[in-house]
Amino acid sequence: MIHVLAVHPDFFRMGVGTALLDYACRMGRENGVGAVRLDVYEKNFSAIHLYESCGFSYRGTIDLGLEELYGLKWYHVYEKILI
């Protein structure tokens, strides 16, 4: 299970995020996981672009109840089917 996926800004656009997602999907397949699902703050356009470029599909928008804590209300859900 991945709780947080982050790449240090010094390493943006070097393929690190893609490599991490590829690895997670490969490990999932090897362990019989059917899909990987991610949520991302609706205005985190860099992460959204990464997920879409790695084959994840938009599945909807949800409220994770984090608005009072972090000021972030809406999150987009992405999914990649592995099997």
Beta strands, then each sheet from edge to edge (+ up, - down):
strand 1: 35-41
strand 2: 57-63
strand 3: 74-81
sheet 1: 1+ 3- 2+
end
